[in-house]
């Protein structure tokens, strides 16, 4: 009984730390590298921003598919989720994609993979910033 | 960079660029000291290329 009470009444410091870590994780997702900037991890922040940004720009330039929410099948929906992982860069990719995707050539297919990888990489970086803010790893 | 016409890269160039960018990101995220990061980036890049080229050769008999 005493253990249950102790477990339920988490210290306010832990609750505050969790909230801050959550905000840092969301910030890292919305703007690649921002989560690490808030943690003062400058090298990681620059690396995340540049790698995600370069992948998005290259993927769009290679006429990769930037998926939208109106996907017709499960792969389109998964691609949309992966692309959304880039946060603000998703809208950059949408604005740069003026002539639509061209996956009839290998370049366009690679571009689609670049864009999806940028999203998943950014989610991984945001998760890393969240875990670092919780004090789990650095 | 012309976004309308499309940015042309060969298969090998695309793979090299992809492997390099991902290796850099992994190195910075998973290691703290610069020397450890450099080692990790080189090792990860080597493995990406080795496995990529290896899978390419493994698929060659079935490609046509």
N, CA and C atoms of all chains as a GROMACS GRO file, in nm:
protein
  606
    1UNK      N    1   0.084  -0.121   0.000
    1UNK     CA    2   0.000   0.000   0.000
    1UNK      C    3   0.087   0.126   0.000
    2UNK      N    4   0.188   0.123   0.086
    2UNK     CA    5   0.277   0.238   0.094
    2UNK      C    6   0.352   0.258  -0.037
    3UNK      N    7   0.389   0.144  -0.100
    3UNK     CA    8   0.460   0.152  -0.229
    3UNK      C    9   0.371   0.216  -0.336
    4UNK      N   10   0.242   0.172  -0.337
    4UNK     CA   11   0.149   0.226  -0.436
    4UNK      C   12   0.133   0.376  -0.419
    5UNK      N   13   0.122   0.421  -0.296
    5UNK     CA   14   0.106   0.563  -0.268
    5UNK      C   15   0.229   0.640  -0.315
    6UNK      N   16   0.345   0.582  -0.287
    6UNK     CA   17   0.469   0.648  -0.328
    6UNK      C   18   0.480   0.656  -0.479
    7UNK      N   19   0.435   0.549  -0.548
    7UNK     CA   20   0.443   0.548  -0.693
    7UNK      C   21   0.347   0.648  -0.757
    8UNK      N   22   0.228   0.658  -0.695
    8UNK     CA   23   0.128   0.749  -0.752
    8UNK      C   24   0.167   0.895  -0.732
    9UNK      N   25   0.223   0.925  -0.616
    9UNK     CA   26   0.260   1.063  -0.586
    9UNK      C   27   0.401   1.092  -0.636
   10UNK      N   28   0.411   1.109  -0.767
   10UNK     CA   29   0.541   1.139  -0.827
   10UNK      C   30   0.587   1.279  -0.785
   11UNK      N   31   0.714   1.295  -0.761
   11UNK     CA   32   0.763   1.427  -0.721
   11UNK      C   33   0.733   1.530  -0.829
   12UNK      N   34   0.698   1.653  -0.791
   12UNK     CA   35   0.666   1.756  -0.890
   12UNK      C   36   0.782   1.784  -0.985
   13UNK      N   37   0.906   1.764  -0.938
   13UNK     CA   38   1.022   1.787  -1.024
   13UNK      C   39   1.020   1.695  -1.144
   14UNK      N   40   0.984   1.566  -1.120
   14UNK     CA   41   0.980   1.468  -1.228
   14UNK      C   42   0.873   1.503  -1.330
   15UNK      N   43   0.757   1.545  -1.280
   15UNK     CA   44   0.648   1.582  -1.368
   15UNK      C   45   0.687   1.701  -1.457
   16UNK      N   46   0.756   1.798  -1.395
   16UNK     CA   47   0.799   1.917  -1.470
   16UNK      C   48   0.903   1.878  -1.575
   17UNK      N   49   0.991   1.789  -1.535
   17UNK     CA   50   1.096   1.745  -1.627
   17UNK      C   51   1.036   1.671  -1.748
   18UNK      N   52   0.934   1.589  -1.719
   18UNK     CA   53   0.866   1.518  -1.828
   18UNK      C   54   0.801   1.616  -1.925
   19UNK      N   55   0.738   1.720  -1.870
   19UNK     CA   56   0.672   1.820  -1.956
   19UNK      C   57   0.774   1.890  -2.043
   20UNK      N   58   0.886   1.931  -1.982
   20UNK     CA   59   0.991   2.000  -2.058
   20UNK      C   60   1.047   1.907  -2.167
   21UNK      N   61   1.068   1.781  -2.130
   21UNK     CA   62   1.121   1.684  -2.227
   21UNK      C   63   1.024   1.667  -2.343
   22UNK      N   64   0.894   1.664  -2.313
   22UNK     CA   65   0.793   1.650  -2.418
   22UNK      C   66   0.796   1.771  -2.512
   23UNK      N   67   0.805   1.890  -2.453
   23UNK     CA   68   0.811   2.014  -2.534
   23UNK      C   69   0.936   2.012  -2.623
   24UNK      N   70   1.047   1.968  -2.565
   24UNK     CA   71   1.173   1.960  -2.642
   24UNK      C   72   1.159   1.860  -2.758
   25UNK      N   73   1.096   1.747  -2.731
   25UNK     CA   74   1.075   1.646  -2.837
   25UNK      C   75   0.989   1.701  -2.950
   26UNK      N   76   0.880   1.769  -2.914
   26UNK     CA   77   0.790   1.826  -3.016
   26UNK      C   78   0.863   1.935  -3.095
   27UNK      N   79   0.940   2.018  -3.022
   27UNK     CA   80   1.016   2.125  -3.090
   27UNK      C   81   1.116   2.064  -3.189
   28UNK      N   82   1.180   1.954  -3.149
   28UNK     CA   83   1.275   1.887  -3.236
   28UNK      C   84   1.210   1.828  -3.359
   29UNK      N   85   1.083   1.787  -3.344
   29UNK     CA   86   1.010   1.735  -3.460
   29UNK      C   87   0.969   1.850  -3.554
   30UNK      N   88   0.918   1.959  -3.496
   30UNK     CA   89   0.868   2.069  -3.580
   30UNK      C   90   0.980   2.136  -3.658
   31UNK      N   91   1.092   2.164  -3.592
   31UNK     CA   92   1.207   2.224  -3.659
   31UNK      C   93   1.327   2.134  -3.634
   32UNK      N   94   1.375   2.063  -3.736
   32UNK     CA   95   1.487   1.970  -3.715
   32UNK      C   96   1.606   2.038  -3.646
   33UNK      N   97   1.648   1.979  -3.535
   33UNK     CA   98   1.762   2.032  -3.460
   33UNK      C   99   1.725   2.123  -3.346
   34UNK      N  100   1.600   2.173  -3.344
   34UNK     CA  101   1.560   2.268  -3.239
   34UNK      C  102   1.561   2.203  -3.101
   35UNK      N  103   1.523   2.077  -3.095
   35UNK     CA  104   1.526   2.006  -2.967
   35UNK      C  105   1.665   2.002  -2.908
   36UNK      N  106   1.765   1.979  -2.993
   36UNK     CA  107   1.903   1.975  -2.946
   36UNK      C  108   1.955   2.116  -2.916
   37UNK      N  109   1.905   2.216  -2.987
   37UNK     CA  110   1.943   2.355  -2.956
   37UNK      C  111   1.896   2.388  -2.814
   38UNK      N  112   1.773   2.348  -2.780
   38UNK     CA  113   1.719   2.376  -2.646
   38UNK      C  114   1.798   2.303  -2.538
   39UNK      N  115   1.862   2.191  -2.577
   39UNK     CA  116   1.945   2.116  -2.483
   39UNK      C  117   2.092   2.160  -2.488
   40UNK      N  118   2.117   2.263  -2.570
   40UNK     CA  119   2.253   2.317  -2.588
   40UNK      C  120   2.350   2.212  -2.643
   41UNK      N  121   2.296   2.125  -2.727
   41UNK     CA  122   2.380   2.026  -2.797
   41UNK      C  123   2.399   2.079  -2.940
   42UNK      N  124   2.492   2.172  -2.955
   42UNK     CA  125   2.502   2.249  -3.079
   42UNK      C  126   2.541   2.162  -3.199
   43UNK      N  127   2.641   2.076  -3.180
   43UNK     CA  128   2.688   1.992  -3.291
   43UNK      C  129   2.577   1.904  -3.345
   44UNK      N  130   2.504   1.842  -3.255
   44UNK     CA  131   2.395   1.754  -3.297
   44UNK      C  132   2.283   1.833  -3.364
   45UNK      N  133   2.259   1.954  -3.312
   45UNK     CA  134   2.154   2.037  -3.371
   45UNK      C  135   2.188   2.073  -3.515
   46UNK      N  136   2.312   2.116  -3.538
   46UNK     CA  137   2.353   2.153  -3.674
   46UNK      C  138   2.350   2.031  -3.766
   47UNK      N  139   2.398   1.917  -3.715
   47UNK     CA  140   2.400   1.794  -3.796
   47UNK      C  141   2.258   1.754  -3.835
   48UNK      N  142   2.165   1.759  -3.739
   48UNK     CA  143   2.026   1.720  -3.768
   48UNK      C  144   1.965   1.815  -3.871
   49UNK      N  145   1.983   1.945  -3.849
   49UNK     CA  146   1.922   2.043  -3.938
   49UNK      C  147   1.975   2.027  -4.080
   50UNK      N  148   2.107   2.015  -4.092
   50UNK     CA  149   2.168   2.007  -4.225
   50UNK      C  150   2.134   1.876  -4.296
   51UNK      N  151   2.144   1.763  -4.225
   51UNK     CA  152   2.117   1.635  -4.293
   51UNK      C  153   1.970   1.624  -4.335
   52UNK      N  154   1.880   1.662  -4.246
   52UNK     CA  155   1.738   1.655  -4.281
   52UNK      C  156   1.708   1.755  -4.394
   53UNK      N  157   1.763   1.876  -4.383
   53UNK     CA  158   1.740   1.978  -4.485
   53UNK      C  159   1.795   1.937  -4.621
   54UNK      N  160   1.917   1.885  -4.623
   54UNK     CA  161   1.977   1.843  -4.751
   54UNK      C  162   1.900   1.728  -4.812
   55UNK      N  163   1.859   1.632  -4.728
   55UNK     CA  164   1.781   1.519  -4.780
   55UNK      C  165   1.648   1.565  -4.841
   56UNK      N  166   1.582   1.661  -4.774
   56UNK     CA  167   1.454   1.712  -4.826
   56UNK      C  168   1.476   1.786  -4.958
   57UNK      N  169   1.577   1.872  -4.963
   57UNK     CA  170   1.600   1.951  -5.084
   57UNK      C  171   1.641   1.860  -5.201
   58UNK      N  172   1.729   1.765  -5.173
   58UNK     CA  173   1.770   1.672  -5.279
   58UNK      C  174   1.652   1.586  -5.325
   59UNK      N  175   1.575   1.536  -5.229
   59UNK     CA  176   1.460   1.452  -5.262
   59UNK      C  177   1.360   1.526  -5.349
   60UNK      N  178   1.338   1.653  -5.318
   60UNK     CA  179   1.244   1.732  -5.398
   60UNK      C  180   1.303   1.763  -5.534
   61UNK      N  181   1.433   1.796  -5.535
   61UNK     CA  182   1.499   1.828  -5.662
   61UNK      C  183   1.503   1.707  -5.756
   62UNK      N  184   1.510   1.588  -5.697
   62UNK     CA  185   1.510   1.466  -5.780
   62UNK      C  186   1.368   1.425  -5.819
   63UNK      N  187   1.273   1.509  -5.786
   63UNK     CA  188   1.131   1.489  -5.817
   63UNK      C  189   1.074   1.364  -5.750
   64UNK      N  190   1.110   1.352  -5.623
   64UNK     CA  191   1.052   1.246  -5.542
   64UNK      C  192   0.908   1.278  -5.507
   65UNK      N  193   0.837   1.177  -5.458
   65UNK     CA  194   0.696   1.193  -5.425
   65UNK      C  195   0.681   1.250  -5.285
   66UNK      N  196   0.623   1.371  -5.275
   66UNK     CA  197   0.588   1.428  -5.144
   66UNK      C  198   0.443   1.390  -5.119
   67UNK      N  199   0.422   1.294  -5.031
   67UNK     CA  200   0.288   1.240  -5.012
   67UNK      C  201   0.197   1.341  -4.942
   68UNK      N  202   0.069   1.334  -4.975
   68UNK     CA  203  -0.029   1.422  -4.909
   68UNK      C  204  -0.126   1.336  -4.828
   69UNK      N  205  -0.214   1.403  -4.755
   69UNK     CA  206  -0.307   1.330  -4.668
   69UNK      C  207  -0.414   1.255  -4.748
   70UNK      N  208  -0.426   1.286  -4.876
   70UNK     CA  209  -0.530   1.222  -4.957
   70UNK      C  210  -0.477   1.098  -5.028
   71UNK      N  211  -0.399   1.019  -4.958
   71UNK     CA  212  -0.344   0.896  -5.018
   71UNK      C  213  -0.452   0.792  -5.040
   72UNK      N  214  -0.430   0.710  -5.143
   72UNK     CA  215  -0.534   0.613  -5.179
   72UNK      C  216  -0.510   0.476  -5.117
   73UNK      N  217  -0.387   0.447  -5.074
   73UNK     CA  218  -0.363   0.316  -5.013
   73UNK      C  219  -0.271   0.329  -4.891
   74UNK      N  220  -0.242   0.212  -4.831
   74UNK     CA  221  -0.165   0.212  -4.706
   74UNK      C  222  -0.023   0.266  -4.726
   75UNK      N  223   0.035   0.238  -4.843
   75UNK     CA  224   0.171   0.286  -4.868
   75UNK      C  225   0.175   0.439  -4.877
   76UNK      N  226   0.072   0.496  -4.938
   76UNK     CA  227   0.064   0.642  -4.946
   76UNK      C  228   0.051   0.702  -4.805
   77UNK      N  229  -0.030   0.636  -4.722
   77UNK     CA  230  -0.049   0.686  -4.585
   77UNK      C  231   0.081   0.676  -4.505
   78UNK      N  232   0.152   0.562  -4.522
   78UNK     CA  233   0.280   0.546  -4.452
   78UNK      C  234   0.382   0.649  -4.502
   79UNK      N  235   0.382   0.672  -4.633
   79UNK     CA  236   0.472   0.772  -4.691
   79UNK      C  237   0.440   0.911  -4.638
   80UNK      N  238   0.310   0.939  -4.623
   80UNK     CA  239   0.269   1.069  -4.569
   80UNK      C  240   0.318   1.086  -4.425
   81UNK      N  241   0.303   0.980  -4.345
   81UNK     CA  242   0.350   0.985  -4.206
   81UNK      C  243   0.502   1.008  -4.201
   82UNK      N  244   0.575   0.936  -4.289
   82UNK     CA  245   0.720   0.951  -4.293
   82UNK      C  246   0.758   1.093  -4.335
   83UNK      N  247   0.690   1.145  -4.438
   83UNK     CA  248   0.720   1.281  -4.484
   83UNK      C  249   0.686   1.385  -4.377
   84UNK      N  250   0.577   1.361  -4.304
   84UNK     CA  251   0.539   1.455  -4.197
   84UNK      C  252   0.646   1.461  -4.087
   85UNK      N  253   0.725   1.356  -4.077
   85UNK     CA  254   0.832   1.352  -3.978
   85UNK      C  255   0.934   1.463  -3.994
   86UNK      N  256   0.940   1.522  -4.113
   86UNK     CA  257   1.036   1.631  -4.134
   86UNK      C  258   0.990   1.762  -4.071
   87UNK      N  259   0.867   1.764  -4.017
   87UNK     CA  260   0.816   1.884  -3.950
   87UNK      C  261   0.796   1.998  -4.049
   88UNK      N  262   0.859   2.113  -4.020
   88UNK     CA  263   0.841   2.231  -4.106
   88UNK      C  264   0.895   2.208  -4.246
   89UNK      N  265   0.992   2.120  -4.260
   89UNK     CA  266   1.050   2.096  -4.392
   89UNK      C  267   0.949   2.030  -4.487
   90UNK      N  268   0.843   1.971  -4.432
   90UNK     CA  269   0.740   1.913  -4.518
   90UNK      C  270   0.679   2.022  -4.606
   91UNK      N  271   0.654   2.138  -4.544
   91UNK     CA  272   0.593   2.248  -4.619
   91UNK      C  273   0.693   2.310  -4.716
   92UNK      N  274   0.822   2.306  -4.680
   92UNK     CA  275   0.927   2.350  -4.774
   92UNK      C  276   0.925   2.260  -4.897
   93UNK      N  277   0.917   2.128  -4.872
   93UNK     CA  278   0.915   2.032  -4.984
   93UNK      C  279   0.792   2.055  -5.070
   94UNK      N  280   0.677   2.081  -5.009
   94UNK     CA  281   0.555   2.104  -5.085
   94UNK      C  282   0.567   2.229  -5.171
   95UNK      N  283   0.631   2.332  -5.115
   95UNK     CA  284   0.642   2.457  -5.190
   95UNK      C  285   0.746   2.446  -5.302
   96UNK      N  286   0.848   2.362  -5.284
   96UNK     CA  287   0.951   2.346  -5.388
   96UNK      C  288   0.904   2.253  -5.500
   97UNK      N  289   0.808   2.166  -5.466
   97UNK     CA  290   0.761   2.068  -5.565
   97UNK      C  291   0.661   2.136  -5.659
   98UNK      N  292   0.714   2.200  -5.764
   98UNK     CA  293   0.625   2.277  -5.852
   98UNK      C  294   0.567   2.192  -5.965
   99UNK      N  295   0.643   2.094  -6.013
   99UNK     CA  296   0.594   2.015  -6.127
   99UNK      C  297   0.548   1.875  -6.089
  100UNK      N  298   0.537   1.848  -5.961
  100UNK     CA  299   0.490   1.717  -5.918
  100UNK      C  300   0.598   1.612  -5.926
  101UNK      N  301   0.570   1.494  -5.870
  101UNK     CA  302   0.673   1.388  -5.869
  101UNK      C  303   0.688   1.322  -6.006
  102UNK      N  304   0.804   1.262  -6.028
  102UNK     CA  305   0.828   1.184  -6.149
  102UNK      C  306   0.903   1.057  -6.108
  103UNK      N  307   0.828   0.954  -6.073
  103UNK     CA  308   0.890   0.830  -6.026
  103UNK      C  309   0.904   0.729  -6.140
  104UNK      N  310   0.889   0.778  -6.264
  104UNK     CA  311   0.910   0.688  -6.379
  104UNK      C  312   1.059   0.664  -6.402
  105UNK      N  313   1.143   0.750  -6.343
  105UNK     CA  314   1.288   0.731  -6.352
  105UNK      C  315   1.343   0.699  -6.213
  106UNK      N  316   1.464   0.640  -6.213
  106UNK     CA  317   1.524   0.600  -6.086
  106UNK      C  318   1.544   0.720  -5.994
  107UNK      N  319   1.577   0.837  -6.053
  107UNK     CA  320   1.601   0.957  -5.973
  107UNK      C  321   1.481   0.993  -5.886
  108UNK      N  322   1.363   0.988  -5.946
  108UNK     CA  323   1.242   1.021  -5.870
  108UNK      C  324   1.216   0.921  -5.759
  109UNK      N  325   1.246   0.795  -5.787
  109UNK     CA  326   1.229   0.691  -5.686
  109UNK      C  327   1.326   0.713  -5.569
  110UNK      N  328   1.449   0.746  -5.603
  110UNK     CA  329   1.546   0.778  -5.499
  110UNK      C  330   1.501   0.901  -5.419
  111UNK      N  331   1.447   0.999  -5.490
  111UNK     CA  332   1.399   1.120  -5.424
  111UNK      C  333   1.292   1.090  -5.321
  112UNK      N  334   1.201   0.999  -5.356
  112UNK     CA  335   1.095   0.958  -5.261
  112UNK      C  336   1.158   0.898  -5.135
  113UNK      N  337   1.261   0.815  -5.155
  113UNK     CA  338   1.330   0.753  -5.039
  113UNK      C  339   1.404   0.857  -4.956
  114UNK      N  340   1.464   0.954  -5.025
  114UNK     CA  341   1.535   1.061  -4.953
  114UNK      C  342   1.438   1.136  -4.862
  115UNK      N  343   1.321   1.168  -4.915
  115UNK     CA  344   1.222   1.244  -4.838
  115UNK      C  345   1.172   1.164  -4.718
  116UNK      N  346   1.142   1.036  -4.742
  116UNK     CA  347   1.091   0.952  -4.632
  116UNK      C  348   1.200   0.933  -4.526
  117UNK      N  349   1.324   0.914  -4.571
  117UNK     CA  350   1.434   0.895  -4.476
  117UNK      C  351   1.457   1.021  -4.393
  118UNK      N  352   1.443   1.138  -4.458
  118UNK     CA  353   1.459   1.263  -4.384
  118UNK      C  354   1.359   1.270  -4.269
  119UNK      N  355   1.235   1.229  -4.297
  119UNK     CA  356   1.132   1.232  -4.194
  119UNK      C  357   1.161   1.136  -4.080
  120UNK      N  358   1.197   1.014  -4.113
  120UNK     CA  359   1.224   0.914  -4.009
  120UNK      C  360   1.349   0.954  -3.928
  121UNK      N  361   1.448   1.008  -3.998
  121UNK     CA  362   1.570   1.053  -3.930
  121UNK      C  363   1.539   1.166  -3.832
  122UNK      N  364   1.451   1.257  -3.874
  122UNK     CA  365   1.415   1.367  -3.785
  122UNK      C  366   1.337   1.318  -3.663
  123UNK      N  367   1.250   1.219  -3.685
  123UNK     CA  368   1.178   1.162  -3.570
  123UNK      C  369   1.275   1.096  -3.473
  124UNK      N  370   1.376   1.029  -3.527
  124UNK     CA  371   1.478   0.967  -3.442
  124UNK      C  372   1.555   1.073  -3.363
  125UNK      N  373   1.588   1.183  -3.431
  125UNK     CA  374   1.660   1.292  -3.364
  125UNK      C  375   1.574   1.356  -3.254
  126UNK      N  376   1.444   1.373  -3.285
  126UNK     CA  377   1.352   1.432  -3.185
  126UNK      C  378   1.340   1.340  -3.064
  127UNK      N  379   1.335   1.209  -3.090
  127UNK     CA  380   1.327   1.111  -2.981
  127UNK      C  381   1.456   1.114  -2.898
  128UNK      N  382   1.568   1.132  -2.965
  128UNK     CA  383   1.698   1.142  -2.895
  128UNK      C  384   1.698   1.265  -2.804
  129UNK      N  385   1.650   1.378  -2.855
  129UNK     CA  386   1.645   1.500  -2.774
  129UNK      C  387   1.552   1.482  -2.654
  130UNK      N  388   1.438   1.415  -2.677
  130UNK     CA  389   1.342   1.388  -2.569
  130UNK      C  390   1.405   1.302  -2.460
  131UNK      N  391   1.474   1.196  -2.504
  131UNK     CA  392   1.538   1.107  -2.406
  131UNK      C  393   1.651   1.179  -2.331
  132UNK      N  394   1.725   1.262  -2.403
  132UNK     CA  395   1.833   1.338  -2.338
  132UNK      C  396   1.775   1.434  -2.234
  133UNK      N  397   1.660   1.496  -2.268
  133UNK     CA  398   1.597   1.590  -2.175
  133UNK      C  399   1.545   1.517  -2.050
  134UNK      N  400   1.508   1.391  -2.067
  134UNK     CA  401   1.463   1.311  -1.951
  134UNK      C  402   1.580   1.263  -1.869
  135UNK      N  403   1.701   1.279  -1.921
  135UNK     CA  404   1.819   1.236  -1.850
  135UNK      C  405   1.855   1.090  -1.872
  136UNK      N  406   1.796   1.031  -1.974
  136UNK     CA  407   1.822   0.888  -1.999
  136UNK      C  408   1.954   0.864  -2.071
  137UNK      N  409   1.986   0.953  -2.168
  137UNK     CA  410   2.112   0.937  -2.237
  137UNK      C  411   2.152   1.071  -2.298
  138UNK      N  412   2.279   1.082  -2.333
  138UNK     CA  413   2.328   1.205  -2.397
  138UNK      C  414   2.429   1.164  -2.500
  139UNK      N  415   2.028   2.483  -5.855
  139UNK     CA  416   1.955   2.356  -5.865
  139UNK      C  417   1.817   2.381  -5.928
  140UNK      N  418   1.792   2.313  -6.038
  140UNK     CA  419   1.667   2.335  -6.108
  140UNK      C  420   1.562   2.235  -6.059
  141UNK      N  421   1.464   2.284  -5.984
  141UNK     CA  422   1.366   2.194  -5.925
  141UNK      C  423   1.265   2.147  -6.029
  142UNK      N  424   1.242   2.229  -6.134
  142UNK     CA  425   1.143   2.192  -6.234
  142UNK      C  426   1.191   2.077  -6.321
  143UNK      N  427   1.318   2.084  -6.365
  143UNK     CA  428   1.370   1.983  -6.456
  143UNK      C  429   1.409   1.854  -6.385
  144UNK      N  430   1.438   1.860  -6.257
  144UNK     CA  431   1.482   1.740  -6.185
  144UNK      C  432   1.633   1.737  -6.176
  145UNK      N  433   1.681   1.690  -6.062
  145UNK     CA  434   1.823   1.686  -6.033
  145UNK      C  435   1.870   1.544  -6.063
  146UNK      N  436   1.959   1.530  -6.161
  146UNK     CA  437   1.995   1.396  -6.209
  146UNK      C  438   2.118   1.342  -6.137
  147UNK      N  439   2.104   1.226  -6.078
  147UNK     CA  440   2.215   1.156  -6.015
  147UNK      C  441   2.210   1.011  -6.060
  148UNK      N  442   2.327   0.949  -6.072
  148UNK     CA  443   2.328   0.806  -6.106
  148UNK      C  444   2.292   0.726  -5.981
  149UNK      N  445   2.273   0.596  -5.998
  149UNK     CA  446   2.241   0.508  -5.885
  149UNK      C  447   2.352   0.515  -5.781
  150UNK      N  448   2.477   0.506  -5.829
  150UNK     CA  449   2.591   0.504  -5.736
  150UNK      C  450   2.604   0.637  -5.662
  151UNK      N  451   2.588   0.748  -5.736
  151UNK     CA  452   2.596   0.880  -5.672
  151UNK      C  453   2.486   0.896  -5.567
  152UNK      N  454   2.365   0.852  -5.600
  152UNK     CA  455   2.254   0.862  -5.504
  152UNK      C  456   2.285   0.781  -5.379
  153UNK      N  457   2.335   0.660  -5.400
  153UNK     CA  458   2.365   0.574  -5.284
  153UNK      C  459   2.476   0.633  -5.199
  154UNK      N  460   2.580   0.687  -5.266
  154UNK     CA  461   2.691   0.748  -5.192
  154UNK      C  462   2.644   0.867  -5.108
  155UNK      N  463   2.563   0.951  -5.171
  155UNK     CA  464   2.513   1.070  -5.102
  155UNK      C  465   2.424   1.031  -4.984
  156UNK      N  466   2.336   0.936  -5.008
  156UNK     CA  467   2.246   0.887  -4.904
  156UNK      C  468   2.326   0.830  -4.787
  157UNK      N  469   2.422   0.742  -4.821
  157UNK     CA  470   2.501   0.676  -4.716
  157UNK      C  471   2.582   0.779  -4.636
  158UNK      N  472   2.638   0.877  -4.705
  158UNK     CA  473   2.719   0.979  -4.637
  158UNK      C  474   2.634   1.062  -4.540
  159UNK      N  475   2.519   1.108  -4.588
  159UNK     CA  476   2.434   1.192  -4.503
  159UNK      C  477   2.382   1.116  -4.381
  160UNK      N  478   2.338   0.994  -4.403
  160UNK     CA  479   2.284   0.915  -4.291
  160UNK      C  480   2.396   0.879  -4.193
  161UNK      N  481   2.514   0.849  -4.245
  161UNK     CA  482   2.627   0.815  -4.157
  161UNK      C  483   2.664   0.934  -4.069
  162UNK      N  484   2.665   1.053  -4.129
  162UNK     CA  485   2.697   1.174  -4.051
  162UNK      C  486   2.594   1.194  -3.940
  163UNK      N  487   2.466   1.180  -3.976
  163UNK     CA  488   2.360   1.200  -3.875
  163UNK      C  489   2.373   1.096  -3.764
  164UNK      N  490   2.393   0.970  -3.800
  164UNK     CA  491   2.407   0.864  -3.699
  164UNK      C  492   2.529   0.889  -3.611
  165UNK      N  493   2.640   0.929  -3.673
  165UNK     CA  494   2.762   0.955  -3.597
  165UNK      C  495   2.744   1.065  -3.493
  166UNK      N  496   2.678   1.173  -3.533
  166UNK     CA  497   2.657   1.285  -3.441
  166UNK      C  498   2.557   1.249  -3.332
  167UNK      N  499   2.455   1.170  -3.367
  167UNK     CA  500   2.353   1.137  -3.267
  167UNK      C  501   2.401   1.034  -3.166
  168UNK      N  502   2.484   0.941  -3.211
  168UNK     CA  503   2.515   0.828  -3.123
  168UNK      C  504   2.649   0.840  -3.050
  169UNK      N  505   2.734   0.932  -3.090
  169UNK     CA  506   2.864   0.946  -3.023
  169UNK      C  507   2.884   1.091  -2.978
  170UNK      N  508   2.960   1.108  -2.870
  170UNK     CA  509   2.978   1.241  -2.815
  170UNK      C  510   3.112   1.302  -2.853
  171UNK      N  511   3.221   1.224  -2.843
  171UNK     CA  512   3.355   1.278  -2.871
  171UNK      C  513   3.380   1.284  -3.021
  172UNK      N  514   3.444   1.391  -3.069
  172UNK     CA  515   3.468   1.406  -3.214
  172UNK      C  516   3.540   1.287  -3.278
  173UNK      N  517   3.639   1.233  -3.209
  173UNK     CA  518   3.714   1.120  -3.267
  173UNK      C  519   3.624   0.997  -3.280
  174UNK      N  520   3.540   0.976  -3.178
  174UNK     CA  521   3.446   0.863  -3.185
  174UNK      C  522   3.345   0.883  -3.297
  175UNK      N  523   3.302   1.010  -3.315
  175UNK     CA  524   3.207   1.039  -3.422
  175UNK      C  525   3.269   1.009  -3.558
  176UNK      N  526   3.393   1.056  -3.576
  176UNK     CA  527   3.461   1.034  -3.705
  176UNK      C  528   3.475   0.885  -3.734
  177UNK      N  529   3.515   0.809  -3.633
  177UNK     CA  530   3.530   0.664  -3.651
  177UNK      C  531   3.396   0.600  -3.688
  178UNK      N  532   3.292   0.643  -3.617
  178UNK     CA  533   3.158   0.585  -3.640
  178UNK      C  534   3.109   0.619  -3.781
  179UNK      N  535   3.133   0.744  -3.824
  179UNK     CA  536   3.088   0.788  -3.957
  179UNK      C  537   3.158   0.705  -4.065
  180UNK      N  538   3.290   0.689  -4.051
  180UNK     CA  539   3.366   0.613  -4.152
  180UNK      C  540   3.321   0.467  -4.154
  181UNK      N  541   3.304   0.409  -4.038
  181UNK     CA  542   3.263   0.268  -4.028
  181UNK      C  543   3.122   0.248  -4.083
  182UNK      N  544   3.031   0.337  -4.047
  182UNK     CA  545   2.894   0.328  -4.095
  182UNK      C  546   2.888   0.345  -4.247
  183UNK      N  547   2.964   0.442  -4.299
  183UNK     CA  548   2.967   0.464  -4.443
  183UNK      C  549   3.021   0.342  -4.516
  184UNK      N  550   3.127   0.284  -4.461
  184UNK     CA  551   3.186   0.164  -4.521
  184UNK      C  552   3.084   0.050  -4.526
  185UNK      N  553   3.012   0.030  -4.415
  185UNK     CA  554   2.914  -0.078  -4.411
  185UNK      C  555   2.797  -0.054  -4.506
  186UNK      N  556   2.751   0.073  -4.511
  186UNK     CA  557   2.644   0.108  -4.606
  186UNK      C  558   2.684   0.068  -4.747
  187UNK      N  559   2.806   0.110  -4.787
  187UNK     CA  560   2.852   0.086  -4.924
  187UNK      C  561   2.874  -0.063  -4.948
  188UNK      N  562   2.936  -0.128  -4.850
  188UNK     CA  563   2.963  -0.272  -4.865
  188UNK      C  564   2.833  -0.350  -4.883
  189UNK      N  565   2.736  -0.323  -4.797
  189UNK     CA  566   2.609  -0.396  -4.802
  189UNK      C  567   2.531  -0.358  -4.928
  190UNK      N  568   2.534  -0.228  -4.964
  190UNK     CA  569   2.464  -0.183  -5.085
  190UNK      C  570   2.519  -0.249  -5.210
  191UNK      N  571   2.652  -0.244  -5.225
  191UNK     CA  572   2.714  -0.305  -5.342
  191UNK      C  573   2.696  -0.458  -5.338
  192UNK      N  574   2.705  -0.516  -5.219
  192UNK     CA  575   2.687  -0.661  -5.203
  192UNK      C  576   2.548  -0.705  -5.245
  193UNK      N  577   2.446  -0.630  -5.202
  193UNK     CA  578   2.308  -0.665  -5.241
  193UNK      C  579   2.290  -0.646  -5.391
  194UNK      N  580   2.355  -0.541  -5.445
  194UNK     CA  581   2.349  -0.517  -5.589
  194UNK      C  582   2.404  -0.635  -5.668
  195UNK      N  583   2.520  -0.684  -5.624
  195UNK     CA  584   2.579  -0.800  -5.692
  195UNK      C  585   2.495  -0.926  -5.671
  196UNK      N  586   2.438  -0.942  -5.553
  196UNK     CA  587   2.355  -1.060  -5.526
  196UNK      C  588   2.231  -1.061  -5.616
  197UNK      N  589   2.180  -0.940  -5.652
  197UNK     CA  590   2.060  -0.934  -5.735
  197UNK      C  591   2.092  -0.942  -5.883
  198UNK      N  592   2.219  -0.928  -5.918
  198UNK     CA  593   2.258  -0.920  -6.060
  198UNK      C  594   2.207  -1.038  -6.144
  199UNK      N  595   2.219  -1.164  -6.096
  199UNK     CA  596   2.172  -1.276  -6.179
  199UNK      C  597   2.023  -1.271  -6.210
  200UNK      N  598   1.945  -1.203  -6.127
  200UNK     CA  599   1.799  -1.200  -6.147
  200UNK      C  600   1.753  -1.070  -6.214
  201UNK      N  601   1.847  -0.986  -6.257
  201UNK     CA  602   1.808  -0.853  -6.303
  201UNK      C  603   1.758  -0.852  -6.447
  202UNK      N  604   1.779  -0.959  -6.523
  202UNK     CA  605   1.732  -0.958  -6.663
  202UNK      C  606   1.685  -1.096  -6.705
   0.00000   0.00000   0.00000
